[in-house]
Amino acid sequence: MCSDTTRRKFARRTVSALLVVSAVVAATPPVFAADIAHGAQLARQWCVSCHLLPEQQGQTALQGPPSFRDIARSGKTPDELRVFLMNPHGAMPPLTLSRAEIDDLVAYIETLH
């Protein structure tokens, strides 16, 4: 059996460990969520000439490229979309998007399911 002294030491260590973990969590900068509105703006800026966007009424685009809604429903994971946007190929023009812009564009695509 444990003595009272052993239990108190264990309780103090547990509380100390919880305080350290809490301090580390509190000091960690928050992860910023992707900006969906910025992703939509990027789509209007870079993608609308080839891809149909849901909010663009009366838009005409090239035949062949999938619409953004089709891309969203393609079953590709967000990570697969990110990899593709980092290294576009086929008829896609070479995009120079930052990682944050890619995250924003993928977040926008994900809203179109």
For each residue, the residues with C-beta under 8 A, 3 or more apart:
1:
2: 6 7 10
3: 6 7
4: 7 8
5: 8 9
6: 2 3 9 10
7: 2 3 4 10 11
8: 4 5 11 12
9: 5 6 12 13
10: 2 6 7 13 14
11: 7 8 14 15
12: 8 9 15 16
13: 9 10 16 17
14: 10 11 17 18
15: 11 12 18 19
16: 12 13 19 20
17: 13 14 20 21
18: 14 15 21 22
19: 15 16 22 23
20: 16 17 23 24
21: 17 18 24 25
22: 18 19 25 26
23: 19 20 26 27
24: 20 21 27 28
25: 21 22 28
26: 22 23
27: 23 24
28: 24 25
29:
30:
31:
32:
33: 107
34: 39 100 103 104 106 107
35: 38 39 104 107
36: 39 40 104 107 108 111
37: 40 41
38: 35 41 42 101 104
39: 34 35 36 42 43 101 103 104 105 106 107 108 109
40: 36 37 43 44 53 55 108
41: 37 38 44 45
42: 38 39 45 46 47 97 101 104 105 108
43: 39 40 46 47 48 51 53 68 105 108 109
44: 40 41 47 48 53 56
45: 41 42 48
46: 42 43 95 97
47: 42 43 44 50 51 53 68
48: 43 44 45 51 53 56 59 61
49: 61 62
50: 47 61 62 65 91 92
51: 43 47 48 61 65 66 67 68 71
52: 56 59 61 67 68 69
53: 40 43 44 47 48 56 59 67 68
54: 67 68 69 112
55: 40
56: 44 48 52 53 59
57:
58:
59: 48 52 53 56
60:
61: 48 49 50 51 52 65 67
62: 49 50 65
63:
64: 91
65: 50 51 61 62 91
66: 51 70 71 74
67: 51 52 53 54 61 70 71
68: 43 47 51 52 53 54 71 72 108 109 112
69: 52 54 72 73 112
70: 66 67 73 74
71: 51 66 67 68 74 76 81 109 112
72: 68 69 109 110 111 112 113
73: 69 70 112 113
74: 66 70 71
75:
76: 71 80 81 84
77: 80 81
78: 81 82 106 110
79: 82 83
80: 76 77 83 84
81: 71 76 77 78 84 85 106 109
82: 78 79 85 86 102 103 106
83: 79 80 86 87
84: 76 80 81 87 88 89
85: 81 82 88 95 97 102 105 106
86: 82 83 97 102
87: 83 84
88: 84 85 92 93 94 95
89: 84 92
90:
91: 50 64 65
92: 50 88 89 95
93: 88
94: 88
95: 46 85 88 92
96:
97: 42 46 85 86 101 102 105
98: 101 102
99: 102 103
100: 34 103 104
101: 38 39 42 97 98 104 105
102: 82 85 86 97 98 99 105 106
103: 34 39 82 99 100 106 107
104: 34 35 36 38 39 42 100 101 107 108
105: 39 42 43 85 97 101 102 108 109
106: 34 39 78 81 82 85 102 103 109 110
107: 33 34 35 36 39 103 104 110 111
108: 36 39 40 42 43 68 104 105 111 112
109: 39 43 68 71 72 81 105 106 112
110: 72 78 106 107 113
111: 36 72 107 108
112: 54 68 69 71 72 73 108 109
113: 72 73 110
